[in-house]
Amino acid sequence: MKNKNSATNPATTDSGAPQNDAPSLLRGGPYNPKEVEEKIYRLWEQSGYFNPDNLPKTNGQNYTIMIAPPNITGSLHMGHALENTISDILIRFHRMRGYKTLWLPGIDHAGIATQNAVEKELKKQGLSRHDLGKEEFLKKIWEWREKYGNIILDQLKKLGCSLDWSRTRFTMDEKYQEAVRTAFEHYRKRGLIYQGERVVNWCIKDQTALSDLELEYVEEKSTLWYIRYPIAKNSKFEMEQVRCQHQRNSKFITVATTRPETMLGDTAIAVNPKDERYKNLIGQKAILPIADREIPIVADSLIDMEFGTGAVKVTPAHDLADNEIAFKNQLSSLKIINEVGKIINVNEEFNGLKISEARTKIIDRLKELDLIEKEEEFVHNVAKCYRCDSTIEPLPSKQWFLKMKPLAEKAIEAIEKGEITYEPERWKAIALDWLKNVRDWCVSRQIWWGHQIPGENEEDTFDTWFSSALWPFAALGWPQETKDLKEFYPTTVITSARDILHLWISRMIFSGLEFMDQPPFKTIVVHATVLTKDGKRMSKSLGTGIDPLNLIKKYGADATRFGLIYQTFGSQDIHFNENVLLMGKKFANKLWNIARFILIKTESNLIADIKSLPSDADKQSLALLNKLDETTKRLTDNLEKYKFGEAAHILYDFIWHDLADQYLEYSKTKNTEDVKITLRHALIVILKLLHPFMPFITEAIWREMPDKDRLLMISKWPE
C-alpha cells in the first residue's frame, strides 16, 4: 500500500535539482563517509525517485525486484548485506538506463522465530506464553513488531538501498492475511489441501511440526549399537554367540542402530533383497527383545548393505524412511514417543520416561540379556530445528498437507521451457531435481503467531513459508486486481541465497503459476554464501558472525558494498577478507582525490562536451577515451550477465590504473583544452559507471558538478 505521506515533492533549487547539503570535496581532506552518507540518503528520499511513479520519462519498460523480506526479529547480517547490495546494483543500473524501476520492501512475520524471541523476553520476567494466554501473548507480539519491526529496514538505508519505502509491506498486514486465506480456499476447492495423520518432523521444544526444508543437519558423535534380535523359531532366547552371516546356524539377526530408544516401536527388520547374507531369512520372523513380540523380516531396496550389518530395525512411527518401507510392505505402525518427548504405549516400566532415560534403560536391559553384540563410535548428521537447534523427533501427527505433485509439474514445465532462468545455470538442475522428487508439504504449525488456518475450532497456523510463497503477487495487492499488480507482475529478477532455493524460491514459482498463470520472475540470481576467512559458517552464536553495520561505521557504506562485491564471483562462496573493505575505503578516497583534481584542473565552470574535443587531440587523451569506451561496454555486458565481481574489478582497474596512475599523472604537466575535456568527460562517465556500486560518494561528487541539475541516480547510463 502506498503511503500518502511519503515525500514525492523534493526540496529543489531553481534548476530543479534537490538542494545540496553534502560537504564540498573542494575544501580538501580525505573522504569522510560519516559526513556524506546520511545527507545523501536524505537527498534521495526527498527526491521521491525511489518510487517508480515519480521517475522522469522512462523507456516504457518496467524492472521490478521484490526484496526477500527479512524477519521482524532480525538485524542486518553479511548475507543480507551481499544480497541487497546486488539488488541495489541492479535497480540503480536499470534506473539509469531508463527503466521504470520498483524495488519493493517488506518484512516477514517469521512465525516460530518471532514467537521464540518474545517468549525469551517473557522468560526474563518469569512468565511463559501460557501464563498470558493466547490473546494477551499475541498483543505482546504486535507490540514487539511496532518496537522492532522496522529496525532492519532502517539498517538497509545505511547500506544505501534504494527501495520504494512508500510501498513497504508486512506479511501479517490485513490485506496480506486476505491473500493467505484466498490461497488456502483455492487449494481446498482444487482438492489439493487435505488433513491427515502422517509422520512429520516434530520439534519437541517449539511443540510444532516442521517441513523437511526447515531442518538443519549437524554432524555429531554418537554410538552405533549392534543389537541381536532372536529368530522366532529360537524364541526361548538361547544366547549362542553366533554371527548372522553364518545364517544356517544363526539364531539371531543383528541390526545396527543409533536409536535403541525407539526399538520398542519396531514393527519389522529390513534387509536388501540383493544381500546374499539374509536371503533365506526374508519372510521369517524375529523376536523384538524386551517387548517379546514377533516382527517380520522384510526386503527393501532402500537398505544400504554397507551400513552396520546390512540389517536395520524398522520403526515406522519415528523415522521417515522407515515409514516408506512400512507403506510398501503393509507394516503396522506404533507410536511410542509423544509430542513432549515422553515414552508412551509400551508398559509401566518405560511409559513416561524421557527419550534419553529410555535409551539408557533399554541398553541396560539389553546388556542383561546379552543382546548387545558390540558398540562403535559413530559420526552422523542429526536433524535439528532451524530456529531453536533442538533435535528433531519424527512422529505421527495430524496435520494439514498441500499436495505437491500437480503444483510441481507446472513449475517443472516452466523451468524446462526456459520461462525462468537461473544464474548461475547449474542451479536449474538442482531446482528441477527437488521439484521432481518433492513430497507433500506439511503447511500447519502448532504455534500461536502466524496466519490462522481457516476453520471452526482450528487452532493451528500456517507455515511461515506458505505465506512467503505468495510474496511476489500478494505484496502487489493480490487477490485484488490493483494497479501495481497489473503493472509490476511478473517481476524481473529475484536474488537469493542457495539455502532458500527450495524453501522459498521454488514455492514462489509454483504459487505464481497457480494463482497468476505466470512465473513470478524471469531470472533467479543465486548469490554466494559469505563465510569466514577460513571457510567457516558465519554465526553470532558461534562467535564467527560479523556485523555489517560495524563495517559500515569503520569503512563507510560504499567501501563495504564494493569490498563485498569485489569478492563475489557467481555463487562461489566468499571467504570474507576484511582487507578488501580497507581496499574499498582507499578506493573511495582515491576517487575523491581524483574528482578534486579534475574539478580544480578543469575549472569549476567548464561544461565538458566530448563532441568539442579538437580533431588533433593528443594520443594519450584519445587512448584514454578509447579505454573508457571499452570499459563501459565490458562493464555493461558483465552487469547484464550478473557478473558483479568481474564488473567491480573492471572498474577498479580502469579508475586506479588507467585514469589515476597514468592519465592524471600525464595531465599534470598539460593545460590544453583536449586534456581538460578528456578529464571532465572521464569523471562524468566513471561516476555513472561506479554509481550502482558506490552510490553515496558518486552522488556527493556529482553534486559538485556545477552544470548538473539533476541527481546522478536518474542520470543517463553511458552507452
N, C-alpha and C positions, 0 to 999 in steps of 0.2 A: 504494500500500500504506500502510495506516495505521501510524503509529509508536506502538508501545505505550508508549514512554517520554514521549510528548507530554503536556503539562500539561492535565489535564481537571478537576482539583480545585483551584480558586483559593484562595489565602490570603484569608480573609474576616474581616470584623468580625462582631460579634454579630448585626448586622442582615442579614448575608448579602452585603453589598457588598464587593468587593475593597478591601484596605487602601489608603488614600490617602496616597501619599508625594510627591505633586506639591506644588510650592511654593504657599503661600497668596497669593491676589491681595489679600487684606485687609491684607497688610504694606505695600502701596503700591509705587510704582515702576512703570516700563513693563513690558510683557510681554516676557519673555526666553525664546524658544523653546528655547534650549540647556538651560535648567533644567527644561523641561517634557517635551519630546518623547520622550526615551529612557525616562523614568519612566512616562509614559502608555502607551507601546507595551508596556512590560513588564507593566503592569496588564492590558492587553487579552490578552496572551499567557497570563498566569496565569489569566484568567477561563475560557479554553477556548472562548470563544464564536465564534472563527473557524471552529471545527469545527461543522458543522450538527447533528451528533448531540448536542451539548451545549447547544443553544439551549433556552430555556424554551418553553412552549406556543406553537405556531405556528398559522397559519391553514390548515394542511394542504396548502399549495401549495409546490412547490419552485421555486427560482430559481437557475439554475446558469450560471456563466461559466467557460470554460476559458481560462487565460492563453495568450497567444501565447508559447510557450516561448522565452525568449532564448537565444542561443548561449552555450556554456560559455566561449568566448573573449571574450565581450562585457563591456562596462561600461555603466552607465545613460547613455542619451543623451536628447535632448529628445523624440524620438519615443516612446521608452519612457515617459518621464515623463507625456506627454499621454495616451497610450493607457491606461496603468494608473491614472491619476487618474480617467479616465472610467469604467473598470470598477469602481474602488473606490466612486465616487459611486453607481453603480447597485446595487452589492452592499449598501452601507450603507443606502441609501434603501429597498430591499426588505426588508432585515433588520428595520428599524424598522417596516415595515408588516406584519410577522408572517410573512413567508415563511421557509421553511427554505432558507437561502442557502448555496451552496457556490461558492467561487471557488478552483479547483484550480490550484496552482502546478506548475511544472516547468522543466526546462532541456533544450535541444536539443543533440545531439552535434555538429551542424554540420560534416559531413564535410570538405569542402575547406578551410573556414576554420580548423578546428582543426588539420588536418594541416599547413597552411601556417604556423600560429603556432608549432607545435612544431618544424618544420623551421628556422624562423628562429632559435630558441633553440639548436638543434644547430649551425647555421652559425657562431654566435659561438664555438663550441668547435672549429671547423674540421672538423665532421662533417656527413654527409648521412644521410638515412634509409637509403640503400643501403649505407652503411658499417655500420650497425647490423643490417640485415636486418629483415624484416617483424615477426617475433615480438618482438624487442627494441624496435623502434620503437613497436609498439602498447603495450608495457609503459610506455614513456615517456609516451604519450598518456594512459593511465589514471592515471599519477602526476600529470600536468597537471590532469586532471579533479578529482582529490582535492584538489589545492592551490588551484585557481582556480575550480572549477565552481560554487561557491555564492556567489561574490562578488556577482554581480548580484542574487541573491535577497536577500542582506543589504541591498543598496542599496535595494531596493523597500520594505524595512521602514522605512528612513529617510524614505521618501516617505509612509509611513502606510498602506500597502496591507494590507487585512485578509484575506489569503489563508490557507487552511487548510494550514499547513505540515506537518501530520501526514500529508497525502496527496501530498506532493511526489513527482513522477515524473521520471525521466530517460529520454530516448528510446533509450538503449542498455542499460537495465537488462534483466535476464534475461527477465522476463515480457513486456516490450515487444518483445524480439527474437522471442519466440514469436508475437506478434501479426503481425509483419512476415513471418515465414515462412509463417504461415497464410494471409495475404492473397495472397502470391505463388502458393502452391499452388492457392488458389481460382481465381485468374485463369488459371493454367495449365490447370486442368481445364475451365474455361469456354472455352478456346481463345482467350483474349484476350492472352496473352503469346506473343511469338514472337521469334526471334533472326534477324537478317539484316544484310547489309551495305547501308548507306544513307549518304547524305551527312548528316553531323552537324556541329554546331558544335564545333570542336576547340580546346582551349586548349593551345598548344604548351608553355607554361611549366609548367602543372599536369599536363600529359600525360593529359588526360581529356576525355570528351565532356561537353557541357552542353546543357540544353534551351533552347528559344527564350526562355523566361522568365527564364533565368539570365544573360542578356546585358544589358549597359548600353550605350547609344549615346552616343558623344561626338562633338561637332562638331569636325572637323579640316580644316585647309587641305591640299589635295593638288594634284596635277597631272592634268589631263584630256588624255590624248594622243589625237590623231586619227591613226589608222594606216590606210594604204591596203593593202587585200588585192586582188591582181590577179585579174581574172576568168579562169576556167580556160582559155578559148579564147586568152588572151593570156599563156600560161604562159612565154613567152620573156622576160618581165619588161621589156617595152618601157616605159620610165619617162616616159610623157607626162603633163604637168601638166593632167589633165582631171578636173574635179569630177564626182562621181557623179550629181548631179541632172540632168546632160545625158547621160542614160543611153545614148541610141542611139550616141553616140560614145565612151562610157566604156570604159575598160579596167581600172578599179579600182572597188571599193566601199569607202568609207571608214567605219570604225567608231570610236566614241569610247569610251575605257576609262580607268579609274584603276588597272587591274591588268594592265599588259603582261606581268608575270612569269608569268601563267597562260596566255598565249596559245598556248604550245606544247601545251597540253591542249585547245585548241579543237576541237570536232567539228562546228561549224556557224556560220553567221551568220544572225541572225533579224531580220526586219522586220515591221512591222504590215501585215496584208493590205489595210488601207484606205489605206495610204500610196501615193499615185499615183507617187511618185518611183521606187519599186522594183518596181512590178507586173510588168514584163517580165523582172525578174531572179529572181523566185521560181521555184524549181525548177532554176535553173542552179547552177554550182559556182564556188567561188573557190579560189585557191591560198593555203594558210597559209604566210606568209613564214617564212623560216629553216628550218622543218620540211619545206617543199616538198612538201606533200601536199594533195590536193583535199578540200574540205569543202563540204557543200550550203548553199544559201541557202534558208531556210525561212520560212514565215509564222506569226506567233503574235500573237494579240490582246493579250497581256500587254505588248508592246513599246510604250513611250512615244515617239510620233512627235516630241515636242518635245525629247527628250533628245539632245544631241550632234547627230549626223547623222540620227538615227532608225533607224540600223542598229547592232546590237550583236553582239559576239562571244559565242558560247555555249560555256561551259566546264562541262559537267555535273558533273564530279567536284569542282569547287571553288566552286560557287555554288548555293544552294538554289533560287533562281528558275530558273536555267539547267537545273537537274536536272528541274524540272517541264516545261520546254519540251522537253527531250530525251525524257522519257517519252511525251509526246503525239505527238512526231514520230519516235519509234523511232530515236533517235540513239544512237550508241555513246558510251562514257564512258572517259576516260583519266586515271588518277590520276598527277599529276606532282609532287605535294608530299607528303612523308611526315609521320609524326606528330612528328618532331623539327624540322620546318620546313626540310627539305632537298629539292632538286630530284631527281626520280627518273624513270626510264622515258623519257628523252629521248635524249641521246647523251653521249659523253665530254666534250664541250665544256661542257655545262651540269650534268650529273649531279654531285651532291654540293655544289652551290652553295647558300648560304643564300638565302632569298627576296629579301632586299634586294640581294644580289650579282647574282642572276639578273636582277632588274629593270634594274639599271644596264647589264649586259652586253647584254641584249636591246634596250634603247633605243639603245645604241651601234651595234649591228648594223643596226637598222632605219634609222638615220641614214645609215650607209654605203650602204645600198640605196636611199636616197632615198624611204623609205616612211613617214616621219613628215611628215604634211601640216602640222600645227601643234600647239602646246601652249597650254593655258589654265590659269590658276589656278582651282581648283575647291574649294568648301567643301561637305562632305557629312558624314553621320553614319556613324561607324565602330563596328562591334560590338566590345565589349570584354568580357573575363571579369569577372563581377561581384565576384570575390574578389581577383584579382591585377592587374586593369587591363590585361592583355596583349591585343593584337589577336587576335580570333578568326579561325581559318583553317577554312573549311568543307572537309571532305574525306570520302571514303568510309571507313567503319569498321564492323566487325562489332560490333553492339550488341544489347542486349535492348530490346524495344519493347512498350508496352502499347497495345492497340487502343482508341482513344478514342471512336469513334462510338457504340457501344451504351451506354457509360457516360455520355457527354454527353447522349444523348437522355433518359435518366432525370432528369438534373439540369434540363434544359430544361423538361420536363413539370412537375416540382415547382415550379419558379420561376414558370412561366406560370399554374399553378393557384393561386398565392398561398400555398403552403405555407411559403415562405421570403420574407421581405420585406427590402428594402434601405432604409436610412436614410443619406443622402437617397435618394429613389426613383430618381433619374436613373442610379444605378449599376446598376440592374436591366438596363436596355437594354445597357449596356456588357458586363455579365457574359454576357448571352444571345448577344451578337454573337461573343464569344470562343468560347463553347461550340459555336455553330453552325458555326464555321469551324476548329475545333481539329484539329490534326494528331496522329498517333500520337505517344505520349510515349516518348522515349528514357530509360529508367529505370536504365541501367547507367552506372557511373562507374569509371574506371581509377585508383582511389586505394585506399590501404590501410585508412584509418579509416572505418568505417561498417558497416552491416548487410551481411554477406556474402550474395551471391546463392547460393541452394542449387544444388548440382550438383557432380558429381565433376570435379576439375581446374578448377573455376570460380574465377577469381582476382578478378573484378570485385565491386564493392559497389553497393548501391542508391543512386540519387539521394537526397539527404537529404530532399527533399520527398515521396518515396514513403512514407517512414515518418511524416513530419509529417502527411500526408493522413489517417492513421488516428487522430490525436491525440484527437478528442472521445470515441471509444469505447475505444480501446486504453488510454488513461490511466485509464479507469474499470474496467479489468480484462479486457476482451475479449482473446482468444476465450473466456475462462471466463465463465460467467453469474454474475457476482459481484453482491452486494447493491447495491453502488454503481452498477453498470451498469443494473440493473433500476430503481433509484430515480431516478438523475440523468440518464439518457439518454432522449430527446434533451435537450440543453442548451437554455438560453433565448436567450442573446444571445452574439454574438462581436463584439469590437471589432477593427478592422483599419485599417491604412494602405492607401491605394489601390494602392501599388506591389506588394502581395502578394495583390491581389484574385483574380488568376488563379493565380498561383504556389502559393497555399495555400488560399484560401477556396473557390474553385470545385472544387478537387481534394478538399477535405474533403466538399463536398456530394455529389459522385458516389460517394465512398467510403462515406459514411454510408448512402446509399440502396442501394448494392450489398451491404453487409455487415449492415446493421441494418434495412433496409426502411423507414427513416425518415430524413428530413433531420437532420443533426447539430445544428442550431439553428433557431430560429424567426425570428430577426432578426439582420441584419448591419449593424452601425453603422460606417460608413466615416468615419473622422475626418480632420481636417485634417493637412496636412504643415506642420511647423514650419520656416520659412525664416528667414534673417537679416532684419534690419530693412529692408534694401534689396532683398529678394526673392531672394537667392542661396541655393543649397543649402547646408545646414549640413554641414561635413565637417572632421574633425580634420586630415586630410592637407592640405586647402586652407587651414587656419588659420581657418576660419569656424565651427568647431564650438563649442558652449557646453556645459560640463559641468553638468548639473542639480544634482550634489552640491555644487558650489561655490555655486550659487544657494541651495540649502538652508542651507548654512553662513552665507551672507550675510543671507538674509531669513527663514529658517525654512521648514519644510515646508508649513505652511498657506498662507503668503503665496505660495510657489512654485506650489502647486496652484491657488489661487484666481486668481493672476495669469495662469496658462496658460489656465484655463477661461474667464476673463473675455474673452479674445481669441478664443474659439472659437465660430464660427457655422457649423454644418453641416460640410461637408467643404471649405469655402473655406480656402485656405492662410492660415496665420498668418505675418504679417511681424513676427517676435518683437520686442517692445519691453520692455526690462528695466524701464523706468519703471513699467510696470503691476505688476510684482512689488513695487516700492517702494510703490506704492499699496496692494498687498495687505498689506504689512507695517504700514503706517499703519492699515489697516482692522482688522487683528488687534489692534493697540494700542488702537484706538478701542473695540472690543468689550470688551477687558479693562477699560478705564476705565468703560464703561457698566455692566458687571457689578458692579464695585466700588461704584459709586454706588448702584445699585439694592439691593445686599445691605445696605449701610450704611443707606440710606434706609428700607428696609422692615423693618429689624431682623432679625438673623440667625435668630431662632427663629420667625418668622412663616410659617405654612403658607398659601400662596395658594390660593384656590379661587374661580374666576371666578363660580361659581354664587352665591357670597355677596356679589357686588357689589350695593351698595344700588340700589334702583329709581330713586332720584333722583340717580344718578351724574352728574357734570358732563359737559358736551357734549364737551369735549376728550378725556376718557377714553373715552367711547363712540365718538368719531370714530377714535381710535387703534385701538380694538378692532375696529371695522369694517374699517379699513385692514389690520390684521393678518390678519383672516379672508380678505380679498380677496387679500392677498399669499400666504397659504398655498395657496389654491385655484389661483392663477396659477402658483406655483412647482411645485406637484404636477403640474399639467397640462403644464408645459414639460418636466419630468423624464420624464413618461410618453411624451412625444413626442421625447425625446432632444435637446431644445434646451437644451444645457448653458450656453452663453454667455448666452442670454436669461435663464435661471434665475439665474445669478450676478448679472446686472445688476439684476434684480428685488429680490434680497436686499440688495444693496449700497445701492440707493436707499432701501429702507424703513428699514434699520438706521441708516444715516448721516443721512438727511434727516428722515424722518417721526418716528423714535424719538429720535435723539440731538439733532438741531438744533431740533426743535420741542417734542416732548412732555417730554423731560428738562428742557429749559430752563423749560418751564411748571411742571413738578413741583417745581422748586427752592424755590418760594415756597408750596407746598402740603404739608400734612401730614395730609390726610384719608385715611380708610380706603379709599375708592374709588380714589384715586391710587396708594396702596400696592399694592392688589390688582392694579390695571392694570399697574403696573410689574413686579411679580413674575410675573404671567401672561405679559407680553410677553417677559420674559427667558427663561422656560421654553420658550416657543414658538420664539423665534429661535435658541436653542441647538440645538433639534431640527432646525429647517429648515436651519441652517448646518452641522450636523454632517457630512453627506456630503461637503461641500466642504472644510471646515476642521476635521478630526476632533480634532486634538491640543488646540487651545485650548478648543474647546467642551467636550471631556471634562474638561479641567482645571477649567474654571469650574463644570461640573456637580458635580464632587466637593466644591465649596464650598457646595452647597445642602444644608442640614442635614437636610431631610426626604426626601432622595433616597437610597434604599437599594440602588439597582442602577445599573449602568453606563448612560451615555447611549446607547451603541451598541446596546443592546437595549430602549431605552425606546420607547413607542408614538408613532408618527408623528402629528402633529396632523391632524385631519380638518376 
